[in-house]
Structure formats: C-alpha cells, structure tokens
Amino acid sequence: MDSLVVSPYGVQAIQVLTILLGAPLVSGVIANVEARFQGRRGPRILQPYYDIAKFFSKETLVTYESSWVFIAGPIVAFACYLTVPMLIPVLTTFPLPLGFTGDILGGGFILALAGFSVALSGAESGAPYAQLGASRAMTFGALIEPTILFVIFAVALITHTDLPYALSATIRSSTSQMVRPSHVLAAFAFFLVVLVDTGRIPVETHSGTLEFGMIDEARTLEHSGPTLALLKWGGAMKQLILYTILINVFIAPWGLASSGRLGSVGLAAIALLGKAIGLGVIFAVVDNSFSKLRLFKITEFIASAFLLAVLSVLVFYVGGG
C-alpha cells in the first residue's frame, strides 16, 4: 500500500476530501470535549455527521419574500470552502498542480466571499434575527480584514513570499524561523483572528441562540433542509481550513507527506486531524475560561490582534525581526 504512488491530481483530491470528510469529526470531538469542561456528558463525537444527514433528508422552506439568493448563498459558500484546500498545504510539503494558482491573500478573499454569501443569504430571508446576525458579521468582518492583511504582509516580509507552500517550507527550514519575534507576533495575531472567525471569541455564544450575542448562528436561523446542511457542513469546513492554515503555515508545519505515496499521504491526513483536534481543544479551553464580554467589546478584541500584526512589522524593520 505504501509503495502505491498517487498522482498529484489524486493527492489534490485527497486534500479536499480530508477537509470535506474530516471537518465534522473535528467539530464533534471539540463539542464533546467542551461539554466535558462544562460538566456535561455532551453530544456524540459523530453527531455532526448525523445532523448533516438528517438535514439533507428534510425539506427546504423558503419565504415568499426571499429570492434565489436565499438558496444560492449556501451553495456558493460551500463551493468556496471546497476551493481553498486546493491552494494551501493540507497534506504535502510540495505544491500540487493548483497550489500556485493563488496566494494566501487569494485564499483569504475566497473565504471572505463565502462569509459574504452566507450573510447575504441570511439578510435575504427578511427575518430580523438573521438580518441582525448578517449585519454584525459584515461589520466585524470589515474590522478583521485589515488585521489579516497586516499578518500576511508581516509573514511575506519575513519569508519573502506570500505563497502558502513557500511560507510552510520557510518555517520548516529552521527552528530559528519559528522563534523570530516578528513571526511569533504575526502567528499570535492570526490566532486571535481564528478565534473571531470560528465564533470562539469571548463575546459570542457560538452554539447558542441567545440573540444578544448571536453572530454566526443568527445568519442560519431561517434555513432548513439541504441548505442548512450545507451551512453546517461549510461552517465545520471553514473551521478546519483556518486550523490548517494556522498549523501548517504558522506554528507546526510538520507531519506532511514529502512524496505522493499513498501511505505517506494517509499518515499526513491522520496527523492533520490530530493536530486540528488538539488546536480545537486549546480554543475550547480559551472559550470556556473567560466570561462573555459585552458585544461592543469585540472591537477592542479585534484591535488587539491588529496591533499585534502592526507590531510584528515594526519589530521586523526596527528590531531585526
């Protein structure tokens, strides 16, 4: 089995399938661990798979006021989440055929398009809570984007490129690259960004339906059936994609396959899911270790991430990085 060599296009397909099929597993493990932290038994680890299958078997209901955008939004977002794994180092150290078709900034734009599609779909429903969540998501998204740009700018200065595979190779080349102050600051800034983008910021209850703190959950309230399944599945994929970028580009780009042998690719997939679950547990600990803040405090939280990214660039120029 290990001697079987998979073509580059086959490995690329395996990368997408790893994100597609592994995302609900990561979400299920994190939800179970989080429940244990809270003294509850929690859902089954495979519960996200059952939920997605159940939603696909239901009927999609659409209000008379909604247009085709209400249905198209989840489909466009899901397609975006399937595209990003082709651009980033998910399982291999070497770039795959589509690996150089977009840099890390391009991947960020695709994720932003997915978020915009979900928000537009929620606003199109005409429901007040869905529109509230869509408005909040777009407002805070506009604050997050400058932080992401500065993080990418800082890492590009350090590694002289913004291609994800090249960034990962630079970090793997030397341990000293990992501990450079500018890189540490940029990585921590991106860590805070992932907290916000995955609903783990200590302001929002990511799994609740309390309207005072809802952001991501509010956008999906009016969806049902297959469109709700796509939104839930896409949300899990987005989480795993962001974890993969943080792990394989910023902090722990090890365990990747150096060849196209099926055994090496399979071990890389297992290693990725293991690292993603470990990182998710860290996020769950952070999420459950702090009391929820007031909603307007989210701007201060994002501002701290932005300042870390700016400080990373400043340290690189003034302090030698």
C-alpha positions in Angstrom: 0.0 0.0 0.0 2.8 2.4 0.9 4.5 1.8 -2.4 1.4 2.9 -4.3 2.1 6.4 -5.7 -0.8 8.7 -6.2 -0.8 11.3 -9.0 -0.6 15.0 -8.0 -4.2 15.5 -9.0 -5.2 12.5 -7.0 -3.4 13.9 -3.9 -5.1 17.2 -4.5 -8.5 15.4 -4.5 -7.5 13.6 -1.2 -6.7 17.0 0.3 -10.2 18.3 -0.5 -11.8 15.0 0.8 -9.8 15.3 4.0 -11.2 18.7 4.7 -14.7 17.7 3.5 -15.0 14.5 5.4 -12.8 15.3 8.4 -14.3 18.7 9.3 -17.4 17.2 11.1 -15.2 14.8 13.0 -13.1 17.7 14.4 -16.2 19.7 15.3 -17.7 16.6 17.0 -14.6 16.0 19.1 -14.3 19.6 20.1 -18.0 19.8 21.0 -17.7 16.7 23.2 -14.5 18.0 24.9 -16.1 21.4 25.5 -19.1 19.7 27.1 -16.8 17.8 29.5 -15.2 21.1 30.5 -18.7 22.3 31.4 -19.6 19.3 33.4 -21.9 17.8 30.8 -21.9 14.5 29.0 -22.0 16.2 25.7 -23.0 15.0 22.2 -21.6 12.0 20.5 -18.4 12.6 18.5 -20.1 11.6 15.3 -23.2 13.7 16.0 -22.3 16.3 13.3 -22.5 13.6 10.6 -25.9 12.5 11.9 -27.1 16.1 11.9 -25.9 16.8 8.4 -27.6 13.6 7.1 -30.8 14.5 8.9 -30.9 18.0 7.4 -30.3 16.6 3.9 -33.4 14.4 4.3 -35.6 17.4 5.3 -37.5 19.8 3.1 -36.2 23.3 2.3 -38.7 26.0 3.2 -38.4 29.5 1.6 -40.5 32.5 2.5 -42.4 34.4 -0.2 -40.2 37.5 0.3 -37.0 35.6 -0.4 -35.4 35.5 -3.9 -33.0 32.9 -5.4 -30.1 34.5 -3.4 -31.5 32.8 -0.3 -30.8 29.3 -1.8 -27.7 30.3 -3.8 -25.8 31.8 -0.8 -25.1 28.4 1.0 -24.2 26.8 -2.3 -21.7 29.5 -3.2 -20.2 29.4 0.3 -19.8 25.6 0.2 -18.1 25.8 -3.2 -15.6 28.4 -1.7 -14.8 26.1 1.1 -14.1 23.3 -1.4 -11.7 25.6 -3.3 -9.4 26.8 -0.6 -7.9 23.4 0.3 -6.5 23.3 -3.3 -4.4 26.4 -2.5 -2.9 25.6 0.9 -0.6 22.9 2.2 -3.0 20.4 3.7 -1.2 17.1 3.4 2.0 17.7 1.4 5.2 19.7 1.6 5.4 20.0 -2.2 3.0 22.2 -4.2 0.3 20.4 -6.1 -0.9 21.4 -9.6 -3.2 24.2 -8.3 -1.0 25.2 -5.4 0.4 28.2 -7.2 -2.8 29.5 -8.7 -3.5 31.6 -5.7 -1.5 33.0 -2.7 -2.6 33.1 0.9 -4.3 36.5 0.3 -6.3 35.0 -2.5 -7.4 32.2 -0.2 -8.5 34.9 2.3 -10.6 36.6 -0.4 -12.3 33.3 -1.2 -13.1 32.8 2.5 -14.4 36.3 2.6 -16.7 35.6 -0.4 -18.1 32.6 1.5 -18.8 34.7 4.5 -20.4 37.4 2.4 -22.6 34.8 0.6 -23.9 33.4 3.9 -24.6 36.9 5.3 -26.4 37.9 2.1 -28.4 34.8 2.2 -29.4 35.4 5.8 -30.3 39.0 5.1 -32.4 38.0 2.1 -34.6 35.9 4.4 -36.2 39.0 5.8 -36.1 37.7 9.3 -35.0 40.2 11.9 -32.6 37.9 13.8 -31.0 36.6 10.6 -30.6 40.2 9.4 -29.1 41.2 12.7 -26.5 38.4 12.5 -25.7 39.2 8.9 -25.2 42.9 9.8 -22.9 42.0 12.8 -20.9 39.5 10.7 -20.2 42.1 8.0 -19.4 44.9 10.5 -16.9 42.8 12.4 -15.6 41.2 9.2 -14.6 44.7 8.0 -12.5 45.1 11.1 -10.9 41.7 10.8 -9.7 42.1 7.2 -7.1 44.8 7.9 -5.7 42.5 10.6 -5.4 39.6 8.1 -3.7 41.9 5.6 -1.1 43.0 8.1 -0.5 39.4 9.2 0.1 38.4 5.6 2.2 41.5 5.0 4.4 40.6 8.0 4.8 37.0 7.1 5.6 37.9 3.5 8.3 40.3 4.7 9.9 37.5 6.8 9.7 34.8 4.2 9.9 37.0 1.0 6.8 35.3 -0.4 3.1 35.0 0.2 2.6 31.6 -1.3 1.3 29.2 1.4 3.6 26.3 0.4 6.7 28.6 0.4 5.7 30.0 3.8 5.4 26.5 5.2 8.8 25.5 3.7 10.5 28.5 5.2 9.2 27.7 8.7 10.2 24.1 8.4 13.7 25.0 7.2 14.9 26.2 10.6 13.8 26.3 14.2 15.1 29.9 14.4 12.3 30.9 12.0 9.7 29.7 14.5 11.0 31.9 17.3 11.6 35.1 15.4 9.8 37.8 17.4 8.1 39.1 14.2 6.8 35.7 13.3 5.6 34.9 16.9 3.7 38.2 16.9 2.1 37.5 13.5 1.2 34.0 14.4 -0.5 35.1 17.7 -2.4 37.8 15.8 -3.7 35.2 13.4 -4.5 33.0 16.4 -6.8 35.8 17.6 -8.3 36.2 14.1 -9.2 32.5 14.1 -10.8 32.9 17.5 -13.1 35.5 16.0 -13.8 33.7 12.7 -14.7 30.5 14.4 -17.1 32.1 16.9 -14.8 31.3 19.9 -14.2 35.0 20.8 -15.3 35.5 24.4 -18.3 37.6 23.3 -20.4 35.3 21.3 -22.0 32.0 22.3 -21.2 30.1 19.2 -23.6 27.2 19.8 -26.4 29.1 21.4 -29.5 31.0 20.2 -29.4 34.0 22.6 -29.9 37.0 20.3 -27.8 39.3 22.4 -24.6 37.5 21.4 -25.5 35.7 18.2 -23.4 36.4 15.1 -22.7 33.3 13.1 -25.7 31.3 14.4 -28.1 34.1 13.6 -27.4 34.0 9.9 -28.6 30.4 9.6 -31.8 30.6 11.7 -34.2 30.8 8.7 -32.5 28.0 6.7 -33.8 24.4 6.7 -33.2 21.2 4.9 -30.3 20.8 2.5 -29.3 24.5 2.6 -29.0 24.2 6.4 -26.9 21.1 5.9 -24.6 22.9 3.6 -24.2 25.8 6.1 -23.5 23.5 9.0 -21.1 21.4 6.9 -19.5 24.5 5.4 -19.0 26.0 8.9 -17.1 22.9 10.0 -15.0 23.0 6.9 -14.2 26.7 7.4 -13.1 25.9 11.0 -10.8 23.1 9.8 -9.4 25.3 6.9 -8.4 28.0 9.4 -6.9 25.5 11.7 -4.9 24.0 8.8 -3.6 27.4 7.8 -2.6 28.2 11.4 -0.9 24.8 11.9 0.7 24.1 8.6 1.7 27.7 7.7 2.4 29.4 11.0 3.1 27.1 14.0 3.5 23.4 13.3 4.1 22.5 9.6 5.3 19.0 10.4 3.9 15.6 9.6 3.2 16.5 6.0 3.9 14.0 3.2 7.1 14.6 1.2 6.0 12.3 -1.6 2.9 11.1 -3.3 3.0 7.6 -1.8 -0.5 6.6 -0.5 0.8 5.6 2.9 2.6 8.9 3.5 -0.5 10.9 2.4 -2.7 8.8 4.7 -0.5 9.4 7.7 -0.4 13.1 6.8 -4.2 13.2 6.9 -4.3 11.5 10.3 -1.6 13.9 11.6 -3.6 16.9 10.4 -6.8 15.8 12.0 -4.9 15.1 15.2 -3.2 18.5 15.3 -6.5 20.2 14.4 -8.3 18.4 17.3 -5.5 19.5 19.7 -5.7 23.1 18.5 -9.5 22.9 18.8 -9.2 21.8 22.4 -7.0 24.8 23.1 -9.6 27.1 21.5 -12.3 25.4 23.6 -10.3 26.0 26.8 -9.9 29.7 25.9 -13.6 30.0 25.1 -14.6 28.4 28.4 -12.0 30.1 30.6 -13.4 33.6 30.3 -16.7 35.2 31.0 -18.5 36.5 27.9 -17.8 40.2 27.3 -20.3 42.8 26.1 -20.8 42.9 22.4 -19.2 46.3 21.8 -16.0 45.0 23.4 -15.4 42.9 20.3 -13.9 45.9 18.5 -11.3 46.1 21.3 -10.5 42.4 20.9 -10.0 42.7 17.2 -8.0 45.9 17.7 -5.6 44.0 19.9 -5.0 41.5 17.1 -4.5 44.4 14.6 -1.9 46.0 16.9 0.0 42.7 17.2 0.2 42.4 13.4 1.4 46.0 13.1 3.9 45.4 15.9 5.2 42.4 14.0 6.0 44.6 11.0 7.6 47.2 13.2 9.8 44.6 15.0 10.9 43.2 11.7 12.1 46.6 10.5 13.4 48.1 13.8 14.5 45.1 15.8 15.8 42.9 13.0 12.7 40.6 13.2 
